Amino acid sequence: MKYQRVYSIIILLISVNSALQAQKCVNPNFETHRLDYRDIGYPAATEIPADNSPVAALLAHSNGKVYGATSGKQSHLFVNDYMTNKVYPLGEIPGAKGVHHALVEDGEGLVYIGTGLNELELPVLSRDIPYGRRTIEEQLWTDIKNRYKDYEGGHIYLYDPKTGDDDVYLAGAKAQVTDLGIAVHGNSIYAMAINHTKNKIYGISYPDAIFFEYDLKLKSFKCHGEWMAVKSYPGPERSWRGVPRSLVCMYDGKVYSSGDNGLMYFFDPETGKIQSTDMRIPGEYWETQNYNGFPVVEQLVPEGDSTVWGSTSDGFIFSVSVTDEKLVVLGKPRVERRVRAMTLGKDRRLYMICGEKDNVCRMFSYSGWEGFLDYGVLGVDRSPYYAKIGYQFDAMCTAGDGTIFIGEGDRRAKLFFYIPGGNIMKGALNPTNPR
């Protein structure tokens, strides 16, 4: 009994110390009661397994809910229901290991899911590289393509929330989705956007950067060729080919993203051609006799009919006026490369997650009247009940009520959310009024 009491005291002290450590790690830069997270399902019952839980796609639906998809050994669909304040798994997406920035909603509320391999996973690189001109780039491309050697290609699936949301999905259950076919053979779907007027989905593939469309009425695919021809390796990680991770469809039907040499490109549905502009996104550029290196777009967020907010693989923020073809560089919130995710809040602030892979991410916001604000590391402390610090994030969206949802990209991932408002910051970083 004596030893049992000593053992109990030791366990209690360890628990108290853990709780205190968790409290120290919470960032005091903003009101922490506005930040929280939810498990993706009920633990030990319906929760999505750790190796299949990283989130790289979120969609704020017109019904007020937020839908998401995971990447890993098996991709899963899930929904956050604002009425119950809980996250419910919606089943496994057949044959999919990943959904990467490829969730869109049509005018009738139907959800379209672009699938592929787990694009958060780094490729396996060869140890032995032959000597000679450009052999590093050539071997890197070979290693990247090896992942897709026997891959049939990413599918687009259709999900109807009206019929699928009400069921309970236990472990191993399949999502109630309809297979619409393969977009690009031998490639994952890397990003998608939708034109509600023309009833068409546009997408870009990885690793070949093929631009495609899917006609919702005709139920048919059409490939328009390479969005970019140059193979550059700026990131988001140096062992990935630089392919834009976001597309945006404007009011006139033109689809924009970055392309070769860091220039903004657009697809004109009237001519069916991909064209270059004179606008060049900010970042690191380098040229040699046989190789060009340039950044790519990470996120594009439209506002109104002509404004687009963007971020790059080198961590810069910019704005574009598509009517004037004018690009303005707004700055770089963090010394590190990459803007991992970005969304426009109802308060007209841009919210973004910045930081390289396998380092601790930080949340920032940008507005014309405040500049950049640093919210720090996303740490939630509800001890003694639960506590967690998020390190990797790869998706954001703004729900109908203004809540900012943030998808964690680690094992055993959670769905974080931040409610803007109140006394936003205490001593935040602001380059227009530096401390």
C-alpha positions as CSV (number, residue, x, y, z in Angstrom):
1,M,0.0,0.0,0.0
2,K,2.9,2.3,0.8
3,Y,4.4,1.9,-2.6
4,Q,1.0,2.3,-4.3
5,R,0.6,5.7,-2.5
6,V,4.1,6.8,-3.6
7,Y,3.4,5.7,-7.1
8,S,0.0,7.6,-7.2
9,I,1.7,10.8,-6.0
10,I,4.4,10.5,-8.7
11,I,1.7,10.1,-11.4
12,L,-0.2,13.1,-10.0
13,L,2.9,15.2,-10.1
14,I,3.7,14.2,-13.6
15,S,0.1,15.1,-14.6
16,V,0.2,18.5,-13.0
17,N,3.6,19.2,-14.6
18,S,2.2,18.2,-18.0
19,A,-0.7,20.6,-17.5
20,L,1.6,23.4,-16.5
21,Q,3.8,22.8,-19.5
22,A,0.8,22.9,-21.8
23,Q,-0.2,26.3,-20.3
24,K,3.2,27.7,-20.9
25,C,3.1,26.8,-24.5
26,V,-0.2,28.6,-25.3
27,N,0.5,31.8,-27.3
28,P,-0.7,34.9,-25.3
29,N,-0.8,37.2,-28.3
30,F,-4.6,36.9,-28.7
31,E,-7.7,35.9,-26.8
32,T,-7.2,32.2,-26.5
33,H,-10.9,31.4,-25.9
34,R,-11.4,32.2,-29.5
35,L,-9.2,29.3,-30.6
36,D,-10.1,25.7,-30.2
37,Y,-10.1,22.4,-32.1
38,R,-12.3,19.3,-32.5
39,D,-11.5,15.6,-33.0
40,I,-12.3,14.3,-36.4
41,G,-14.9,11.8,-35.1
42,Y,-15.5,10.2,-31.8
43,P,-12.3,8.7,-30.3
44,A,-12.1,4.9,-30.2
45,A,-15.4,4.8,-32.2
46,T,-15.7,6.8,-35.5
47,E,-12.5,8.9,-35.4
48,I,-10.4,8.8,-38.6
49,P,-7.2,6.8,-37.9
50,A,-4.0,8.8,-37.3
51,D,-2.2,7.8,-40.5
52,N,-5.2,8.8,-42.5
53,S,-6.1,12.1,-40.8
54,P,-3.9,14.9,-42.2
55,V,-6.2,17.6,-43.8
56,A,-5.3,19.3,-47.1
57,A,-8.8,20.3,-48.3
58,L,-11.6,22.3,-46.7
59,L,-14.8,23.7,-48.2
60,A,-17.1,26.2,-46.6
61,H,-20.5,25.1,-47.9
62,S,-23.6,27.3,-48.5
63,N,-25.5,25.2,-45.9
64,G,-23.3,26.6,-43.2
65,K,-21.3,23.4,-42.6
66,V,-17.6,22.9,-43.4
67,Y,-16.6,19.8,-45.4
68,G,-13.1,18.4,-45.5
69,A,-11.0,15.5,-46.8
70,T,-7.9,13.8,-45.5
71,S,-4.7,12.4,-47.0
72,G,-2.7,9.3,-46.0
73,K,-3.0,5.6,-46.7
74,Q,-6.7,6.1,-47.2
75,S,-8.6,9.4,-47.8
76,H,-11.7,10.1,-45.8
77,L,-14.5,12.7,-46.1
78,F,-15.8,14.5,-43.0
79,V,-18.1,17.4,-42.1
80,N,-18.2,20.0,-39.2
81,D,-21.8,20.6,-38.2
82,Y,-22.2,24.0,-36.6
83,M,-25.5,23.0,-35.0
84,T,-23.9,20.3,-32.8
85,N,-20.3,21.8,-32.8
86,K,-18.9,18.4,-33.7
87,V,-17.0,16.8,-36.6
88,Y,-18.5,13.7,-38.2
89,P,-16.6,11.3,-40.6
90,L,-18.5,10.6,-43.8
91,G,-16.6,7.5,-44.9
92,E,-13.7,6.4,-47.0
93,I,-13.3,7.8,-50.5
94,P,-12.9,4.8,-52.7
95,G,-9.4,4.2,-54.1
96,A,-8.1,7.6,-52.9
97,K,-5.1,8.3,-50.8
98,G,-5.3,12.0,-50.9
99,V,-7.5,15.1,-51.6
100,H,-5.4,18.1,-52.2
101,H,-7.0,21.6,-52.5
102,A,-9.7,20.0,-54.6
103,L,-13.2,20.4,-53.0
104,V,-15.8,22.6,-54.7
105,E,-19.5,23.2,-54.5
106,D,-21.9,23.7,-57.4
107,G,-25.0,25.9,-57.6
108,E,-27.2,23.1,-56.3
109,G,-25.1,22.4,-53.2
110,L,-23.5,19.2,-54.6
111,V,-19.8,18.7,-53.5
112,Y,-17.2,17.6,-56.0
113,I,-14.0,15.9,-54.7
114,G,-10.8,15.7,-56.7
115,T,-8.6,12.8,-55.6
116,G,-5.1,11.4,-56.0
117,L,-2.1,10.1,-54.1
118,N,-1.0,11.5,-50.8
119,E,0.6,14.7,-52.0
120,L,1.7,15.7,-48.5
121,E,4.1,12.8,-48.7
122,L,7.7,13.5,-49.8
123,P,9.0,11.4,-52.7
124,V,11.7,8.8,-52.2
125,L,14.9,10.2,-53.7
126,S,17.7,8.2,-55.3
127,R,21.0,8.1,-53.4
128,D,23.2,7.4,-56.4
129,I,23.1,10.2,-59.1
130,P,25.1,9.9,-62.3
131,Y,27.5,12.7,-63.2
132,G,27.0,15.1,-66.0
133,R,25.0,18.2,-67.0
134,R,21.6,18.7,-65.3
135,T,21.7,15.1,-63.8
136,I,20.3,16.3,-60.5
137,E,17.2,17.8,-62.0
138,E,16.8,14.8,-64.4
139,Q,17.1,12.3,-61.6
140,L,14.7,14.3,-59.4
141,W,12.1,14.2,-62.1
142,T,12.6,10.5,-62.5
143,D,12.1,9.9,-58.8
144,I,9.0,12.0,-58.8
145,K,7.5,10.2,-61.8
146,N,8.3,6.8,-60.2
147,R,5.5,7.3,-57.7
148,Y,2.9,7.5,-60.5
149,K,4.3,4.7,-62.7
150,D,1.4,2.3,-62.0
151,Y,-1.2,4.9,-60.9
152,E,-4.3,5.1,-63.0
153,G,-5.1,8.7,-62.1
154,G,-7.1,10.8,-59.8
155,H,-10.9,10.6,-59.9
156,I,-13.6,13.2,-59.4
157,Y,-16.4,12.1,-57.0
158,L,-19.8,13.6,-56.4
159,Y,-21.2,13.9,-52.9
160,D,-24.7,15.0,-52.0
161,P,-24.9,16.4,-48.5
162,K,-28.7,16.1,-48.5
163,T,-28.6,12.4,-48.6
164,G,-25.2,11.6,-47.1
165,D,-24.9,13.8,-44.0
166,D,-27.6,12.1,-41.9
167,D,-26.0,8.6,-41.8
168,V,-23.6,7.3,-39.1
169,Y,-20.3,6.1,-40.6
170,L,-18.3,3.6,-38.6
171,A,-14.7,2.5,-39.2
172,G,-14.3,1.1,-42.7
173,A,-17.6,2.5,-44.1
174,K,-17.5,3.9,-47.6
175,A,-18.5,7.4,-48.4
176,Q,-21.8,7.9,-50.4
177,V,-20.1,9.2,-53.5
178,T,-20.6,8.8,-57.2
179,D,-17.5,8.2,-59.4
180,L,-17.4,10.7,-62.3
181,G,-14.2,9.3,-63.8
182,I,-10.5,9.9,-64.1
183,A,-9.3,13.5,-64.9
184,V,-5.7,12.9,-66.1
185,H,-4.3,9.4,-66.4
186,G,-1.2,8.8,-64.3
187,N,-1.6,12.1,-62.3
188,S,-3.2,13.3,-59.1
189,I,-5.7,16.1,-59.1
190,Y,-3.7,19.0,-57.4
191,A,-6.2,21.8,-57.3
192,M,-9.7,22.6,-58.6
193,A,-12.0,25.6,-59.1
194,I,-15.5,25.9,-60.4
195,N,-17.3,28.2,-62.8
196,H,-20.9,28.3,-61.6
197,T,-22.1,30.2,-64.7
198,K,-20.7,27.7,-67.2
199,N,-21.2,24.7,-65.0
200,K,-17.6,23.6,-65.4
201,I,-14.9,22.4,-63.0
202,Y,-11.3,23.3,-63.9
203,G,-8.3,21.6,-62.4
204,I,-4.6,21.1,-62.6
205,S,-2.7,17.8,-62.2
206,Y,0.5,16.7,-60.5
207,P,3.2,16.0,-61.5
208,D,2.7,16.8,-65.2
209,A,0.8,20.1,-64.6
210,I,-2.0,19.2,-67.1
211,F,-4.9,21.7,-67.2
212,F,-8.3,20.0,-67.5
213,E,-12.0,20.8,-67.3
214,Y,-15.1,18.7,-66.4
215,D,-18.5,19.7,-67.9
216,L,-21.2,19.1,-65.2
217,K,-24.0,18.9,-67.8
218,L,-22.2,16.8,-70.4
219,K,-20.5,14.7,-67.7
220,S,-17.3,14.7,-69.7
221,F,-13.6,15.6,-69.3
222,K,-11.4,17.7,-71.6
223,C,-7.7,18.3,-71.3
224,H,-6.2,21.6,-72.5
225,G,-2.6,20.6,-72.3
226,E,0.3,21.7,-70.0
227,W,-0.4,24.6,-67.8
228,M,3.4,25.0,-67.5
229,A,6.2,23.3,-69.4
230,V,9.3,24.2,-67.4
231,K,10.2,21.8,-64.7
232,S,11.3,23.9,-61.7
233,Y,11.8,22.7,-58.1
234,P,11.2,25.7,-55.8
235,G,8.8,23.9,-53.6
236,P,6.7,24.0,-51.7
237,E,9.5,21.6,-50.8
238,R,12.6,21.4,-52.9
239,S,12.0,17.7,-53.8
240,W,8.6,18.6,-55.3
241,R,8.1,20.0,-58.8
242,G,6.8,23.5,-58.6
243,V,3.1,23.3,-59.8
244,P,0.6,25.9,-58.7
245,R,-1.6,24.7,-55.8
246,S,-4.6,26.9,-56.5
247,L,-6.8,28.1,-59.3
248,V,-9.3,30.9,-59.3
249,C,-12.2,31.5,-61.7
250,M,-13.2,35.1,-62.2
251,Y,-16.5,36.7,-63.2
252,D,-15.7,36.7,-66.9
253,G,-15.0,32.9,-66.8
254,K,-11.2,33.2,-67.1
255,V,-9.2,30.9,-64.8
256,Y,-6.0,32.3,-63.3
257,S,-2.9,30.9,-61.6
258,S,0.9,31.2,-62.0
259,G,2.9,29.5,-64.7
260,D,6.3,29.4,-66.3
261,N,8.9,31.9,-65.1
262,G,6.6,33.0,-62.3
263,L,4.2,34.9,-64.6
264,M,0.5,34.9,-64.0
265,Y,-1.3,32.8,-66.6
266,F,-5.0,32.5,-67.5
267,F,-7.3,30.2,-69.4
268,D,-9.8,31.9,-71.7
269,P,-12.9,29.7,-72.2
270,E,-13.9,31.7,-75.2
271,T,-10.7,30.8,-77.1
272,G,-9.9,27.6,-75.2
273,K,-6.2,28.7,-74.9
274,I,-3.8,29.2,-71.9
275,Q,-2.2,32.6,-72.1
276,S,0.5,34.5,-70.3
277,T,0.3,37.9,-68.7
278,D,3.1,40.4,-67.8
279,M,2.4,40.1,-64.1
280,R,5.2,38.3,-62.2
281,I,4.6,36.9,-58.7
282,P,7.2,37.7,-56.0
283,G,9.8,35.3,-54.8
284,E,13.3,33.9,-55.5
285,Y,14.4,33.6,-59.2
286,W,17.5,32.1,-60.5
287,E,18.8,31.3,-64.0
288,T,21.6,29.2,-65.3
289,Q,22.5,28.2,-68.9
290,N,20.1,25.2,-68.8
291,Y,17.8,25.8,-65.9
292,N,15.2,28.3,-64.7
293,G,14.0,28.4,-61.1
294,F,11.0,30.4,-60.1
295,P,8.2,30.4,-57.4
296,V,4.7,29.2,-57.8
297,V,1.3,30.2,-56.4
298,E,0.2,28.5,-53.2
299,Q,-3.2,30.1,-52.7
300,L,-5.5,32.4,-54.7
301,V,-8.5,34.0,-53.0
302,P,-10.9,36.1,-55.0
303,E,-12.7,39.2,-53.7
304,G,-15.3,40.9,-55.8
305,D,-15.2,40.8,-59.6
306,S,-11.6,41.8,-60.2
307,T,-9.4,41.4,-57.1
308,V,-7.4,38.3,-56.3
309,W,-5.3,37.8,-53.2
310,G,-2.4,35.5,-53.6
311,S,0.5,33.8,-51.8
312,T,3.7,32.1,-53.1
313,S,5.9,29.2,-52.4
314,D,8.6,31.6,-51.1
315,G,6.2,33.1,-48.5
316,F,5.1,36.4,-50.2
317,I,1.6,37.9,-50.2
318,F,0.4,39.9,-53.2
319,S,-2.8,41.3,-54.8
320,V,-3.9,41.2,-58.4
321,S,-6.3,43.4,-60.3
322,V,-7.3,41.2,-63.3
323,T,-9.0,44.1,-65.1
324,D,-5.9,46.4,-65.0
325,E,-3.4,43.4,-65.0
326,K,-1.7,45.0,-62.1
327,L,0.1,43.0,-59.4
328,V,1.1,44.6,-56.0
329,V,3.5,42.9,-53.6
330,L,2.2,43.3,-50.0
331,G,5.1,41.8,-48.2
332,K,6.4,38.6,-46.5
333,P,5.0,37.8,-43.0
334,R,7.7,35.4,-42.1
335,V,11.4,34.9,-42.9
336,E,10.7,31.2,-43.7
337,R,9.4,30.1,-47.0
338,R,5.8,29.1,-47.7
339,V,2.3,30.2,-47.0
340,R,0.7,26.9,-46.1
341,A,-2.9,28.0,-46.3
342,M,-4.9,31.3,-46.6
343,T,-8.5,32.5,-46.5
344,L,-10.4,35.8,-46.5
345,G,-12.3,36.5,-43.3
346,K,-15.7,38.2,-43.1
347,D,-13.8,41.1,-41.4
348,R,-11.9,41.6,-44.7
349,R,-8.7,40.4,-43.2
350,L,-6.6,37.8,-44.9
351,Y,-5.8,34.9,-42.5
352,M,-2.8,32.7,-43.3
353,I,-0.7,29.9,-41.9
354,C,3.1,30.3,-42.6
355,G,6.1,28.0,-42.2
356,E,8.0,25.3,-43.9
357,K,7.2,21.6,-43.7
358,D,8.3,19.9,-40.4
359,N,8.7,23.2,-38.7
360,V,6.3,25.0,-36.4
361,C,3.7,27.0,-38.3
362,R,2.4,30.4,-37.2
363,M,-0.8,32.2,-38.0
364,F,-0.9,35.7,-39.4
365,S,-3.4,38.1,-40.8
366,Y,-3.1,41.0,-43.2
367,S,-5.3,44.0,-43.8
368,G,-4.7,47.4,-45.5
369,W,-5.2,49.2,-42.3
370,E,-3.1,47.0,-40.0
371,G,-0.5,45.4,-42.1
372,F,0.6,42.0,-40.9
373,L,-0.3,40.7,-37.5
374,D,1.4,37.7,-35.9
375,Y,-0.9,35.4,-34.0
376,G,1.9,33.0,-33.2
377,V,1.8,29.2,-32.8
378,L,-1.7,27.7,-32.6
379,G,-1.9,26.3,-29.1
380,V,-5.1,25.2,-27.4
381,D,-5.1,24.7,-23.6
382,R,-8.3,23.5,-21.9
383,S,-6.4,21.6,-19.2
384,P,-7.1,19.5,-17.3
385,Y,-9.5,18.4,-20.0
386,Y,-7.4,18.6,-23.1
387,A,-4.5,20.6,-24.6
388,K,-2.7,20.6,-28.0
389,I,-0.2,22.5,-30.0
390,G,-0.6,22.4,-33.8
391,Y,2.6,22.3,-35.8
392,Q,1.6,21.6,-39.4
393,F,-1.4,23.0,-41.3
394,D,-2.4,22.7,-45.0
395,A,-5.9,24.1,-45.4
396,M,-8.1,27.0,-44.3
397,C,-11.6,28.3,-45.1
398,T,-14.1,30.8,-43.8
399,A,-17.5,29.5,-42.7
400,G,-20.7,31.4,-43.3
401,D,-20.7,32.8,-39.7
402,G,-17.1,34.1,-40.1
403,T,-15.4,31.3,-38.2
404,I,-11.9,30.5,-39.6
405,F,-11.4,26.8,-39.9
406,I,-7.8,25.4,-40.1
407,G,-7.0,21.8,-41.1
408,E,-4.0,20.2,-39.3
409,G,-1.6,18.4,-41.6
410,D,0.0,16.1,-39.0
411,R,-0.7,12.5,-37.9
412,R,-3.6,12.4,-35.5
413,A,-4.8,15.6,-37.0
414,K,-7.6,17.8,-35.6
415,L,-9.8,20.5,-37.1
416,F,-8.9,23.8,-35.5
417,F,-11.0,26.9,-35.6
418,Y,-10.6,30.6,-34.7
419,I,-13.4,33.1,-34.1
420,P,-12.3,36.6,-35.0
421,G,-13.3,39.6,-33.0
422,G,-12.7,41.2,-29.6
423,N,-9.3,42.5,-28.6
424,I,-7.6,40.8,-31.5
425,M,-3.9,41.3,-30.6
426,K,-1.7,42.3,-27.7
427,G,1.6,43.5,-29.0
428,A,1.4,41.9,-32.4
429,L,4.0,42.3,-35.1
430,N,2.9,45.1,-37.5
431,P,5.5,46.2,-40.1
432,T,3.6,49.4,-40.7
433,N,4.0,50.3,-37.0
434,P,6.9,48.1,-35.9
435,R,7.7,47.6,-32.2
